[in-house]
Amino acid sequence: MPKQEVLPAVRGEAFPVDRDFPQLEIASDPRRMLEIFRTHLEPVAGRPWVIEDCIPFRFRCRQSTSRCVLQYTLRVADPDSGRRWEQWATGLLYAQAGEAERLWRELRAQDPRREVPEPWLTFEPVGFVPDLQMVVEIFPFDRKLPNLSAVLGGALRRLDDALLYRLGPGAWRAEEHVLEPTRYRTELGAALRYTLRAREAATSRAETLRSYLKVYRNEHGGETFRLLRYLEEREEQGRNGFSVVRPISYRGEHRTLVLEEAPGTSVQELLLQGRDPSEVLRPVARAVAAFNRGHLEIATLNGLEDQLADVRRASSLVRWACPGARAEVEAITAAVVAGLEEAPPAPIHRDLKTDHVFLSGERVVFIDLDSVVMGDPVRDPAHLFAHLTARVGIGRAPPPGSSRTSTSPTFRGPGAGAFPCTARGP
């Protein structure tokens, strides 16, 4: 989300109209962008790739007010082999005339192909669309995340020893490695799933290990690693009331955090399977309350003013995207701003949603703790409840409303199962 209010909403415009970025009207049209990518992307070595579809999936409009970062998923096919895959592409738009072409020439002069490992080269890493004044970057090339290509190229291959050690005694040897990108935010970071298949020489016993590599733009991954280690130690002492995904190591030279695969099943998947939300969420409620009551040494404070700024930015974005709802959104925003009060700060996850919480037996496991700060503890259950109410990622799950699927007892009931009571209780 932009750091400042989305000005088109203030001016009464509706997405994709923005007089500072007139290209958005074309850039947000999947059909037109499909033809543009077909015309302007250059397959490496003359390969006959065919771009079959174009799906816009993450737009950061007015990033730092002066540019837009537009991510697309391209569905690509090789007619010779029949292989199909999804390819990420990013379009960069700039408000300043000539800035996009200047950047493109600068990047092209640096020979971006040499940064990308050969197996990951599909199209030329950097392109330019003159009619849109758009720079195009093809994953994994990222001018602000150069460590991503290095990691994909095997820079962490020595990680195998640390993973094999976790299998216990024996002469374990790695037989196969598979590295799969699972999430990518241009210029900010990426998550990769690393699957290692190993065999013990004496017994021929085979095992498969999965871990996750989180590639960061800055050193924030080191901070997350230290937090996870601290929480892991507290859990071993029985002092948490919740679990966290286990950290393996932090590789500072590549700004990459290595994590074990979270045990159990995500809340999102359990709800999609039709499990009773009350049964699933009741232990989650207790674990969130325990997290909020924990004694963590966190220096970053996200207080009332930060929270109000988030509300106003979100409001502006929704008013721009949904002009028909502007009056209602403005009324809701005014009520929230008037009603929010400063609360004693406590540790909060700040990104709590159904795919960031796992259940493993009686354990509740939190993942993605990069956003942990000190703040109003009601924000965690409110964030999760908003995701549940909007059915984000659980659209196929049985709809709430029946006695079996209603989430209200978990969120509103008294005692340990009630989010508001436990989050701000005495």
N, C-alpha and C positions, 0 to 999 in steps of 0.2 A: 504494500500500500504506500502511496506517496507520503512524504514527510510533511507536506503542507496541504491545505485544503484544495480539493479539485475545483479549480476556478471555473470550468465550463458550467457547473451546476449553479454557481453564484450568478453567472451571466444569463441563466435561463436556457442554456443549451442542453441537448440530450445526446447521450452517447449514440453513435460515435462522432458526433459533431464537436469539433474543437478548432476554433479559428487559428490557434497557434500550431496545430498539427492536422492540417486538412487531409493528410494521407491516411488518417485513421479510418475514414469511411471505406477506403479500399482495403487497408490492412486488416480490418476486422471481418471482411467478407471471405469466407472459406473458398468459394468457387473462383473468385477472381485471383486470390492468392495462390490457388492451385496452379492456374495457368501461368502466373508470374514465376513461381518456383520452377515449373517445367521449362520455362524459357531461359531463366537466368542462372540456375544452378548447373555447375559443370561436373559431371561424373569423372572420377579420377581414371586415368589411363584409358579414356574412351569407353569405359564399361557401359553396357546398354541398360542402365537402371531405368525403371519406369516409376514415376511418382503417381500413385493411384489415388491418393486422397490427402487432404490438408485439413488439420483440426487445430484451430486456435485453442490453447488450454491455459495459459497464464499471461495476463497482460498487466504490467506495472506502468500505468500511464502517469505522465508527469513525474517520473522518478527525479528527485531533486529539482523539480519544477521545469527543467530545461530539456528533458528527453523522455522517450518512451522505450521500454524494454518489452518486446512482444515475443512470447514463446509459442511455437507451433510443433505439433506432432505430424510428421509426414509418414505416410504408409508407402513403402517402397518395395518394388518387386524386381527380381532378376529373371527375365524371360528365358534365359538359357538354362538355369538350374531349377527354376520354379520357386526359389527361396523368397520369402517375404519377411520384412522386418519393419519396425518403427524407428524413425530417425528424428531426433530433436533438431530444430533449427530456431534461431533467434534473430529477429529483426530489430535494429536500433534506429530510432528516429530522433532527430535533434531539432530544436526550435531555431537555432542559429543557422542562417543560410550558409551553405558550403561546408558546414562542420562534418556532415556524414561523409562526403567525398574526400575531405582532408584525412579523416580517420582511415577510410578504406585504403587510400594510397599509402599511408604510413604503415598499416598492417601488411599490405601486400609486399612492401619493400623489405619486410623482415622475414620473408619466406616462411609463412605459417605452416606449410606442409611438414617441415622438418620437426615440428613440435608434436605432431600427431603420430602415434604408433601405427605402423602399416596395417595391422588387422582392423583398425578403426577408421581408416580412410575410405570414405564412400564418395563424397563430393569434395570439391576444392573447399578448404576450411573457411575461406573468407570470400564473400561475393558482394556485389553492389547492384542495386536496382535504381537506375538513374531517374526514372519517372516518379518514383516515390522518395528519392533521396534517402534510401534505406541501406544500411550496412547489414549484411547477413553473415552470421557465424554458424557453422555446422558443428554440432557436438562430435568430439569432445573438445574442440578448440574453444578456448575462452580466454580472452586477453587479460582478464583480471583474476583468473583461476588457473594459472599455468601448471600448478601442481597436480591438477586432475589428469592431464595427459600422461604425466610421469607415473602416477599411480596405476593407470590403465596399462602402461607399458611395462609393468613388472617391477617398479621401484621398491615394492614391499615384499619381494619374493622371500627374503629372509624371515618373513613372518611365519613361514611354514614350521620352523623349529618350535616357535612358541605355541603353535596350535597342536603340533604332534605331542608335545610334552603333556598336554591336557588329557591325552589318551591313557596315560599311566605307563607302567613298566612294559618293556618290549622293544624290539627292533622295528619301529614303525617307519615306513617310507611313503612319501607322497607319490601317488600314481597319476592323479589328474587334478587340474585346477580349472575352475570356471569362475569368471568375473562378470557379473551382470549389473548394469546400472538399474537402479530402482526408482531414483528420484533425482531431479536436477532443477536447480534454480540458478539461472544465468547470473554469473559474477558473484554469487553468494555461496554456493556449496552444492555438494552432490552426495548421494548415498549409493553404495555398491554392495551387492551381495556376493560374498566370496565362498565358494563351495570347494572343499578339499576332500578328495577321496584318497584314503590311505590303506595300506595293508601291512600286517605284522609278519615279518619274514619267517619266523619259526612255526607259526600256526596257520598262516595264510588267512587269518581273520581280517575281514574288511570292515572299515568304518567310514562314515561320511560326516564331516564336520562343516558346519555353516557358521559364518561370522559376517559382520557388517563393517564396512569401512566408510566413515563419514569424512569427506574431504571439505575443509574449511578455507575460506579466503584469508582469515586472520588466525590469531592464536586462541580463539574462543574454545576450540576443541580441547586445549590443555586445561582450561578452567573446568569444563564439563568433566574431563577425566578425573581431576582431583575431587570434584564433588561426588562423583560416582564411587570412587574409592572410599571416601569418608562414609558415605551411606552404606556401602557394602560392609565396612568394619562394624558400624553400628548394628547392622542386621545380624551379623555373626554373634554379637553380644546380646541379641534379643531386645534391642532398644528402639526399634523403628515402628513396628505395626504395619509394615509394607515392605516390598522388595523393589529393587531397581535392576535394570538390565546390567549384566556384569561387564565391566571394562577389562580389556586384555592389555592394551598398551596405547600410548600416544606417541606418534612419530613426528616430532617437532619439525624435522627437516622437510617434511612433506605436508605438514599441518593436517594430519590424518589421525582420527580416533578409531581404534579397533575395538569392536564390541562382540560379545557372544550373541548368538541368536537368542531372543527372548523365549523362555520356556512357556508352555501352555498355549492357549488360544486367545486371540484378541476379543475384546467385548464386541467389536463390530461383527466379527465372524459368528460369535455366539448368538447375537440378535438375528443375524441373517439365517441362522439355522432354526430359528423359531423358539429359542429358549425364552422362558418367562423373564421379562425385563426386571421385575422386582427381585427375583432370585439372583439374577446376574449382577444387578447394581447395588444390592444391599452391602455385600462385602467391599465393593468399590467405594461406597460412601464412607464406610469406617476407615478405609485406608487413606482416602483423601483427607479426612479429618485428622488422622494421625500425622500425615505429612505437614498439614498446616500448623499443627501444634509442635512440630519438631524444633529442636534447637540447632539451627544451622548458622554458620558464620558466612552470611551473604552480605556483601557490601552494597550491592545495587538496590536502590529503592525506587519502586514504581508507584508513586503516590496518587493522590486524587487528581492533581493537575494533569499528570500523564494519562490517567484514565479518561478524563474529560476530553483531552486532545484526541485520544483514540476514538471516542464516541463521535466527536465532531467530524473527524476525517471519514469515518465509516458512513456517517449521515450524508456527507457531501457526495461520496461515491455512489450511494444508493439513489440519491436524488438525480444524479447525472444519468445513471443507468436506467432508472425507472421513473421518468418524469410524471407519469400518471399518479404516482404515489407520493409526490412531493409534499403535499399538505399534511398527509398522515405521518410521513417520516419526520417532518419538522415538529409536529406536535409531540411525537414520541421522544425526539431528541430533547426538546425543551423540558419535558417531564423528567427524563433521566438526569439531565444536568441539574435541575432544581432539586431532585430528590437525593442525589448521591452526597454522602458525607465522608469526611476523612475518618478512617478506621485505624486502630492500632495495627501496625504492619506485622505480618507473619510470613513464613516461607510459602510461596505459591508456585505451582508448576507453570501456569500461564499459557499452556497449550494443551489443555486436557480435552481429549476427544476419544471416541470409541476405538480408534486404531492405535492409540497411545497407551492403552491399558490392557494387560493380559491377565487371565486367570489360569493358574496352574495348581490344581488341587485347591487347597485353602489359601494359597498365596495370591496376593494381588501385586502384579509387577508393572511398574511404570517405565516407559521408554521415552526417548526424545526429551531430555531434561536440559536442553540448551537455553531455554527461556526462563529458567528459575530466577526469581527475584524476591525481594520483600515487598509485600503489598497487601491489599485488602483480601483476606482469605475467602470471602464470599465469591470472589471472582472465579475460583476454580470450579465449584459446583455450578455456578451460573453459566460458565463457558460450556461445560459438558451438557447441561440441560438444554442449552440453546441448540447444540448439535443434535441432540436427541429429538427435540421438538421439530426442527427443520428436516430431520431424517437424513442428515448428511452421511452418505456412504451406506445407509441402511434402507434404501428405498424399497428393496424387495422383502424386507422383514414384515411380519404381521403388523398392521397398523395399530398404534396405541388407541385406547378407548374402551376396549372390553375389559372385564375384570381381570382376565388373565394377563393382558399385556399392558395395563396401565402402569406408568412409571410414577404416578403421583404419591403412592405410599412411601416409596423410597426417598423422594425428595422433600416431602412435606410432613411425614409422620414424625412423632416425637421419638426421643431417645437416640441411641447410637446409629440408627439407620437414617437419621434426618440430616441432610446436608446443612441447612441453615443453622440448626441448633449446635451441631458439632463444630462447625466452622468458626462460630463466634461465641461458643459456649464458655462458661467460666472455667 
